[in-house]
């Protein structure tokens, strides 16, 4: 009888340990970012990571009771490093059909719109016909670069790529390029909301295309469905408890 009782206790302990292992919170999430795109992700003068994507990533980790580790990359779209397990996810990247061939994505963290920016009264619009012969600046490796080179360059638009937004803005202000194709939030921060940008404005309507995407999400390895589901659930919880709205409100996201 004592042996039966001992076996029952052992079985209960084993069952409890199994449940605990299943329910054990994730200890760490390693997010890759390219910290050179304010106001989404950059470093402040003290070298600390700041920006919308950083705030959202930290909030997601907190919701999941996990530690956030940030892996700074030269290029955000480093899918080979993701596959090599150098990090768990890439924070703040637009889901597009091309990218979905390599990775899976969480639900969108937030929407974004793409706009052409030029001198006020330039008369330019975001069409190949209007921009033929004009020089349009884009960020190297961005969706806007892929779109401009695919849709506009073959029709006579001169597409010039820049490593950093600061370099691109300086060229636009100096008249070395005629326009830039950008996300609304980043170009406001880099130019339109500054004293230097008072002579510039959005030119024509927003640009919508499959190559551009319409939002920003987190990219993961395709087999990592558990992590994707956890992040989606955490994002939903942040929206329900109001923390999401508190984080994104200062960034003035433009809803399409």
C-alpha atoms as a printed R data frame, in Angstrom:
    type eleno elety resid chain resno      x      y       z
1   ATOM     1    CA   UNK     A     1  0.000  0.000   0.000
2   ATOM     2    CA   UNK     A     2  2.849  2.353   0.873
3   ATOM     3    CA   UNK     A     3  4.509  1.500  -2.439
4   ATOM     4    CA   UNK     A     4  1.327  2.379  -4.349
5   ATOM     5    CA   UNK     A     5  1.086  5.673  -2.451
6   ATOM     6    CA   UNK     A     6  4.747  6.458  -3.245
7   ATOM     7    CA   UNK     A     7  4.207  5.724  -6.931
8   ATOM     8    CA   UNK     A     8  1.147  7.989  -6.994
9   ATOM     9    CA   UNK     A     9  3.114 10.843  -5.428
10  ATOM    10    CA   UNK     A    10  5.938 10.334  -7.927
11  ATOM    11    CA   UNK     A    11  3.457 10.388 -10.826
12  ATOM    12    CA   UNK     A    12  1.922 13.630  -9.555
13  ATOM    13    CA   UNK     A    13  5.351 15.249  -9.227
14  ATOM    14    CA   UNK     A    14  6.311 14.116 -12.728
15  ATOM    15    CA   UNK     A    15  3.050 15.493 -14.123
16  ATOM    16    CA   UNK     A    16  3.558 18.818 -12.343
17  ATOM    17    CA   UNK     A    17  7.111 19.117 -13.672
18  ATOM    18    CA   UNK     A    18  5.875 18.387 -17.193
19  ATOM    19    CA   UNK     A    19  3.221 21.108 -16.985
20  ATOM    20    CA   UNK     A    20  5.749 23.541 -15.538
21  ATOM    21    CA   UNK     A    21  8.116 22.831 -18.420
22  ATOM    22    CA   UNK     A    22  5.365 23.443 -20.940
23  ATOM    23    CA   UNK     A    23  4.187 26.623 -19.209
24  ATOM    24    CA   UNK     A    24  7.691 27.935 -18.496
25  ATOM    25    CA   UNK     A    25  7.934 31.513 -19.778
26  ATOM    26    CA   UNK     A    26 10.350 32.291 -22.564
27  ATOM    27    CA   UNK     A    27 13.584 33.561 -21.016
28  ATOM    28    CA   UNK     A    28 14.961 35.657 -23.870
29  ATOM    29    CA   UNK     A    29 14.029 36.989 -27.292
30  ATOM    30    CA   UNK     A    30 16.907 38.157 -29.485
31  ATOM    31    CA   UNK     A    31 15.694 40.868 -31.835
32  ATOM    32    CA   UNK     A    32 17.826 41.985 -34.776
33  ATOM    33    CA   UNK     A    33 17.637 45.633 -35.821
34  ATOM    34    CA   UNK     A    34 19.611 48.100 -37.932
35  ATOM    35    CA   UNK     A    35 19.919 51.064 -35.578
36  ATOM    36    CA   UNK     A    36 20.130 53.812 -38.172
37  ATOM    37    CA   UNK     A    37 16.528 54.621 -38.994
38  ATOM    38    CA   UNK     A    38 15.051 57.199 -36.614
39  ATOM    39    CA   UNK     A    39 12.434 57.507 -35.285
40  ATOM    40    CA   UNK     A    40 11.957 53.744 -35.515
41  ATOM    41    CA   UNK     A    41 15.341 52.513 -34.328
42  ATOM    42    CA   UNK     A    42 18.540 54.432 -33.669
43  ATOM    43    CA   UNK     A    43 20.972 55.276 -30.888
44  ATOM    44    CA   UNK     A    44 20.777 58.393 -28.769
45  ATOM    45    CA   UNK     A    45 23.901 60.440 -27.878
46  ATOM    46    CA   UNK     A    46 24.502 58.096 -24.940
47  ATOM    47    CA   UNK     A    47 24.570 55.099 -27.275
48  ATOM    48    CA   UNK     A    48 21.267 53.681 -26.050
49  ATOM    49    CA   UNK     A    49 18.785 52.161 -28.474
50  ATOM    50    CA   UNK     A    50 15.677 54.307 -28.883
51  ATOM    51    CA   UNK     A    51 12.658 54.505 -31.163
52  ATOM    52    CA   UNK     A    52  9.236 53.057 -31.837
53  ATOM    53    CA   UNK     A    53 10.420 49.552 -32.708
54  ATOM    54    CA   UNK     A    54 12.634 49.416 -29.632
55  ATOM    55    CA   UNK     A    55  9.771 50.491 -27.370
56  ATOM    56    CA   UNK     A    56  7.374 47.972 -28.895
57  ATOM    57    CA   UNK     A    57  9.924 45.152 -28.714
58  ATOM    58    CA   UNK     A    58 10.663 45.850 -25.053
59  ATOM    59    CA   UNK     A    59  6.933 46.008 -24.278
60  ATOM    60    CA   UNK     A    60  6.341 42.656 -26.006
61  ATOM    61    CA   UNK     A    61  9.165 41.056 -24.020
62  ATOM    62    CA   UNK     A    62  7.793 42.490 -20.788
63  ATOM    63    CA   UNK     A    63  4.348 41.132 -21.621
64  ATOM    64    CA   UNK     A    64  5.902 37.701 -22.207
65  ATOM    65    CA   UNK     A    65  8.083 37.944 -19.081
66  ATOM    66    CA   UNK     A    66 11.145 37.559 -21.306
67  ATOM    67    CA   UNK     A    67 14.416 39.436 -21.559
68  ATOM    68    CA   UNK     A    68 14.937 41.462 -24.744
69  ATOM    69    CA   UNK     A    69 18.361 41.206 -26.333
70  ATOM    70    CA   UNK     A    70 19.021 43.574 -29.236
71  ATOM    71    CA   UNK     A    71 21.413 42.517 -31.988
72  ATOM    72    CA   UNK     A    72 22.512 45.524 -34.043
73  ATOM    73    CA   UNK     A    73 22.933 44.674 -37.731
74  ATOM    74    CA   UNK     A    74 24.333 46.568 -40.698
75  ATOM    75    CA   UNK     A    75 21.315 45.471 -42.756
76  ATOM    76    CA   UNK     A    76 17.918 44.689 -41.271
77  ATOM    77    CA   UNK     A    77 17.029 42.137 -43.949
78  ATOM    78    CA   UNK     A    78 19.649 39.580 -42.893
79  ATOM    79    CA   UNK     A    79 17.680 36.392 -43.409
80  ATOM    80    CA   UNK     A    80 20.793 34.196 -43.635
81  ATOM    81    CA   UNK     A    81 21.835 35.229 -40.130
82  ATOM    82    CA   UNK     A    82 18.277 34.546 -38.940
83  ATOM    83    CA   UNK     A    83 18.405 31.054 -40.420
84  ATOM    84    CA   UNK     A    84 21.822 30.551 -38.798
85  ATOM    85    CA   UNK     A    85 20.201 31.181 -35.378
86  ATOM    86    CA   UNK     A    86 22.247 34.330 -34.699
87  ATOM    87    CA   UNK     A    87 19.011 35.875 -33.410
88  ATOM    88    CA   UNK     A    88 15.354 34.869 -33.050
89  ATOM    89    CA   UNK     A    89 13.530 37.557 -35.016
90  ATOM    90    CA   UNK     A    90 13.971 40.725 -37.058
91  ATOM    91    CA   UNK     A    91 12.125 43.694 -35.606
92  ATOM    92    CA   UNK     A    92 10.360 46.250 -37.781
93  ATOM    93    CA   UNK     A    93 10.282 44.933 -41.334
94  ATOM    94    CA   UNK     A    94  7.538 45.187 -43.953
95  ATOM    95    CA   UNK     A    95  5.940 41.894 -45.027
96  ATOM    96    CA   UNK     A    96  6.074 41.548 -48.807
97  ATOM    97    CA   UNK     A    97  5.514 38.526 -51.087
98  ATOM    98    CA   UNK     A    98  9.258 38.337 -51.810
99  ATOM    99    CA   UNK     A    99 10.186 38.316 -48.134
100 ATOM   100    CA   UNK     A   100  7.506 35.753 -47.300
101 ATOM   101    CA   UNK     A   101  9.417 33.265 -49.445
102 ATOM   102    CA   UNK     A   102 12.149 33.329 -46.801
103 ATOM   103    CA   UNK     A   103 10.426 34.060 -43.502
104 ATOM   104    CA   UNK     A   104  7.089 34.254 -41.741
105 ATOM   105    CA   UNK     A   105  5.695 37.377 -40.101
106 ATOM   106    CA   UNK     A   106  3.722 38.340 -37.053
107 ATOM   107    CA   UNK     A   107  0.621 40.482 -37.325
108 ATOM   108    CA   UNK     A   108  1.419 44.053 -38.323
109 ATOM   109    CA   UNK     A   109  2.789 46.118 -35.451
110 ATOM   110    CA   UNK     A   110  1.563 49.300 -37.115
111 ATOM   111    CA   UNK     A   111  0.651 50.604 -40.572
112 ATOM   112    CA   UNK     A   112  2.755 52.877 -42.705
113 ATOM   113    CA   UNK     A   113  2.240 54.885 -45.857
114 ATOM   114    CA   UNK     A   114  4.738 55.734 -48.568
115 ATOM   115    CA   UNK     A   115  4.885 59.240 -50.007
116 ATOM   116    CA   UNK     A   116  6.890 61.240 -52.507
117 ATOM   117    CA   UNK     A   117  8.497 64.372 -51.035
118 ATOM   118    CA   UNK     A   118  9.706 67.316 -53.116
119 ATOM   119    CA   UNK     A   119  9.879 71.101 -53.100
120 ATOM   120    CA   UNK     A   120  6.531 72.765 -52.586
121 ATOM   121    CA   UNK     A   121  4.846 73.654 -55.876
122 ATOM   122    CA   UNK     A   122  7.224 71.350 -57.770
123 ATOM   123    CA   UNK     A   123  4.251 69.875 -59.578
124 ATOM   124    CA   UNK     A   124  5.693 66.374 -59.207
125 ATOM   125    CA   UNK     A   125  3.505 63.368 -58.553
126 ATOM   126    CA   UNK     A   126  4.514 59.783 -57.694
127 ATOM   127    CA   UNK     A   127  4.203 58.445 -61.231
128 ATOM   128    CA   UNK     A   128  6.839 57.401 -63.744
129 ATOM   129    CA   UNK     A   129  5.443 59.873 -66.241
130 ATOM   130    CA   UNK     A   130  5.799 62.830 -63.885
131 ATOM   131    CA   UNK     A   131  9.229 61.760 -62.657
132 ATOM   132    CA   UNK     A   132 10.799 60.852 -65.992
133 ATOM   133    CA   UNK     A   133 14.271 62.373 -66.125
134 ATOM   134    CA   UNK     A   134 14.083 63.368 -62.455
135 ATOM   135    CA   UNK     A   135 16.408 62.128 -59.715
136 ATOM   136    CA   UNK     A   136 14.583 60.304 -56.901
137 ATOM   137    CA   UNK     A   137 16.417 59.369 -53.715
138 ATOM   138    CA   UNK     A   138 15.644 56.171 -51.806
139 ATOM   139    CA   UNK     A   139 17.219 54.337 -48.903
140 ATOM   140    CA   UNK     A   140 19.496 51.464 -49.865
141 ATOM   141    CA   UNK     A   141 17.889 48.057 -49.334
142 ATOM   142    CA   UNK     A   142 14.448 49.491 -48.613
143 ATOM   143    CA   UNK     A   143 11.125 48.486 -50.129
144 ATOM   144    CA   UNK     A   144 10.960 51.928 -51.714
145 ATOM   145    CA   UNK     A   145 14.232 51.261 -53.522
146 ATOM   146    CA   UNK     A   146 12.909 47.932 -54.827
147 ATOM   147    CA   UNK     A   147  9.694 49.610 -55.971
148 ATOM   148    CA   UNK     A   148 11.407 52.586 -57.654
149 ATOM   149    CA   UNK     A   149 13.942 50.419 -59.472
150 ATOM   150    CA   UNK     A   150 11.288 47.974 -60.610
151 ATOM   151    CA   UNK     A   151  8.489 50.363 -61.608
152 ATOM   152    CA   UNK     A   152 10.096 53.732 -62.313
153 ATOM   153    CA   UNK     A   153 13.708 53.243 -63.402
154 ATOM   154    CA   UNK     A   154 12.792 51.311 -66.597
155 ATOM   155    CA   UNK     A   155 10.642 54.292 -67.620
156 ATOM   156    CA   UNK     A   156 13.358 56.908 -67.356
157 ATOM   157    CA   UNK     A   157 13.342 57.864 -63.671
158 ATOM   158    CA   UNK     A   158 16.839 58.220 -62.194
159 ATOM   159    CA   UNK     A   159 16.882 56.322 -58.912
160 ATOM   160    CA   UNK     A   160 19.695 57.174 -56.502
161 ATOM   161    CA   UNK     A   161 20.265 55.065 -53.382
162 ATOM   162    CA   UNK     A   162 21.585 56.354 -50.072
163 ATOM   163    CA   UNK     A   163 22.914 54.450 -47.087
164 ATOM   164    CA   UNK     A   164 21.529 56.873 -44.494
165 ATOM   165    CA   UNK     A   165 18.527 59.193 -44.415
166 ATOM   166    CA   UNK     A   166 20.735 62.084 -43.289
167 ATOM   167    CA   UNK     A   167 22.755 61.792 -46.508
168 ATOM   168    CA   UNK     A   168 19.604 61.584 -48.597
169 ATOM   169    CA   UNK     A   169 18.041 64.644 -46.959
170 ATOM   170    CA   UNK     A   170 21.213 66.691 -47.418
171 ATOM   171    CA   UNK     A   171 21.206 65.857 -51.137
172 ATOM   172    CA   UNK     A   172 17.530 66.794 -51.450
173 ATOM   173    CA   UNK     A   173 17.999 70.138 -49.685
174 ATOM   174    CA   UNK     A   174 21.093 70.854 -51.804
175 ATOM   175    CA   UNK     A   175 19.141 70.188 -55.007
176 ATOM   176    CA   UNK     A   176 21.269 67.188 -55.970
177 ATOM   177    CA   UNK     A   177 18.112 65.074 -56.204
178 ATOM   178    CA   UNK     A   178 14.604 66.233 -57.096
179 ATOM   179    CA   UNK     A   179 12.511 64.109 -54.744
180 ATOM   180    CA   UNK     A   180 12.574 61.229 -52.331
181 ATOM   181    CA   UNK     A   181 10.240 58.257 -51.849
182 ATOM   182    CA   UNK     A   182  9.840 57.657 -48.115
183 ATOM   183    CA   UNK     A   183  7.663 56.446 -45.293
184 ATOM   184    CA   UNK     A   184  5.675 59.350 -43.880
185 ATOM   185    CA   UNK     A   185  6.898 59.012 -40.291
186 ATOM   186    CA   UNK     A   186 10.610 58.857 -41.076
187 ATOM   187    CA   UNK     A   187 10.597 61.727 -43.586
188 ATOM   188    CA   UNK     A   188  8.656 63.935 -41.172
189 ATOM   189    CA   UNK     A   189 11.273 63.272 -38.529
190 ATOM   190    CA   UNK     A   190 14.228 63.692 -40.891
191 ATOM   191    CA   UNK     A   191 13.025 66.717 -42.875
192 ATOM   192    CA   UNK     A   192  9.461 68.017 -42.901
193 ATOM   193    CA   UNK     A   193  9.228 68.781 -39.184
194 ATOM   194    CA   UNK     A   194 12.573 70.618 -39.171
195 ATOM   195    CA   UNK     A   195 13.415 74.217 -40.031
196 ATOM   196    CA   UNK     A   196 15.360 72.970 -43.066
197 ATOM   197    CA   UNK     A   197 12.272 71.239 -44.417
198 ATOM   198    CA   UNK     A   198  9.931 74.212 -44.570
199 ATOM   199    CA   UNK     A   199 10.282 74.444 -48.365
200 ATOM   200    CA   UNK     A   200  9.356 70.780 -48.861
201 ATOM   201    CA   UNK     A   201  6.118 68.822 -48.648
202 ATOM   202    CA   UNK     A   202  4.403 65.631 -49.718
203 ATOM   203    CA   UNK     A   203  3.923 65.582 -53.481
204 ATOM   204    CA   UNK     A   204  0.802 63.840 -54.699
205 ATOM   205    CA   UNK     A   205 -1.092 60.996 -53.039
206 ATOM   206    CA   UNK     A   206  0.299 58.073 -51.077
207 ATOM   207    CA   UNK     A   207  1.861 55.270 -53.105
208 ATOM   208    CA   UNK     A   208  0.358 51.823 -52.665
209 ATOM   209    CA   UNK     A   209  1.862 48.680 -54.160
210 ATOM   210    CA   UNK     A   210  2.485 45.058 -53.255
211 ATOM   211    CA   UNK     A   211  6.251 45.674 -53.376
212 ATOM   212    CA   UNK     A   212  5.924 48.332 -50.682
213 ATOM   213    CA   UNK     A   213  3.644 46.546 -48.250
214 ATOM   214    CA   UNK     A   214  1.290 48.434 -45.959
215 ATOM   215    CA   UNK     A   215  2.633 47.767 -42.501
216 ATOM   216    CA   UNK     A   216  5.554 46.794 -40.290
217 ATOM   217    CA   UNK     A   217  5.856 43.432 -38.547
218 ATOM   218    CA   UNK     A   218  8.374 41.052 -36.998
219 ATOM   219    CA   UNK     A   219 10.075 38.475 -39.232
220 ATOM   220    CA   UNK     A   220 10.780 34.979 -37.905
221 ATOM   221    CA   UNK     A   221 12.011 31.641 -39.148
222 ATOM   222    CA   UNK     A   222  9.106 29.759 -40.703
223 ATOM   223    CA   UNK     A   223  9.241 26.829 -38.236
224 ATOM   224    CA   UNK     A   224  9.038 29.186 -35.225
225 ATOM   225    CA   UNK     A   225  5.243 29.165 -35.045
226 ATOM   226    CA   UNK     A   226  5.199 29.092 -31.223
227 ATOM   227    CA   UNK     A   227  7.189 32.333 -30.975
228 ATOM   228    CA   UNK     A   228  5.051 33.962 -33.660
229 ATOM   229    CA   UNK     A   229  1.877 33.024 -31.808
230 ATOM   230    CA   UNK     A   230  3.300 34.283 -28.502
231 ATOM   231    CA   UNK     A   231  4.253 37.634 -30.027
232 ATOM   232    CA   UNK     A   232  0.850 38.009 -31.696
233 ATOM   233    CA   UNK     A   233 -0.900 37.261 -28.404
234 ATOM   234    CA   UNK     A   234  1.337 39.699 -26.521
235 ATOM   235    CA   UNK     A   235  0.637 42.398 -29.114
236 ATOM   236    CA   UNK     A   236 -3.098 41.838 -28.711
237 ATOM   237    CA   UNK     A   237 -2.746 42.152 -24.937
238 ATOM   238    CA   UNK     A   238 -0.802 45.423 -25.283
239 ATOM   239    CA   UNK     A   239 -3.606 46.807 -27.442
240 ATOM   240    CA   UNK     A   240 -6.231 45.730 -24.928
241 ATOM   241    CA   UNK     A   241 -4.502 47.179 -21.867
242 ATOM   242    CA   UNK     A   242 -3.692 50.522 -23.513
243 ATOM   243    CA   UNK     A   243  0.098 50.195 -23.432
244 ATOM   244    CA   UNK     A   244  0.256 49.941 -27.237
245 ATOM   245    CA   UNK     A   245 -1.620 53.227 -27.687
246 ATOM   246    CA   UNK     A   246  0.653 54.939 -25.151
247 ATOM   247    CA   UNK     A   247  3.751 53.863 -27.075
248 ATOM   248    CA   UNK     A   248  2.655 54.669 -30.633
249 ATOM   249    CA   UNK     A   249  0.754 57.930 -30.025
250 ATOM   250    CA   UNK     A   250  3.825 60.247 -29.999
251 ATOM   251    CA   UNK     A   251  4.969 58.914 -33.375
252 ATOM   252    CA   UNK     A   252  1.905 60.187 -35.254
253 ATOM   253    CA   UNK     A   253  1.420 57.112 -37.392
254 ATOM   254    CA   UNK     A   254 -0.582 57.829 -40.525
255 ATOM   255    CA   UNK     A   255 -3.446 55.407 -41.019
256 ATOM   256    CA   UNK     A   256 -4.027 54.708 -44.723
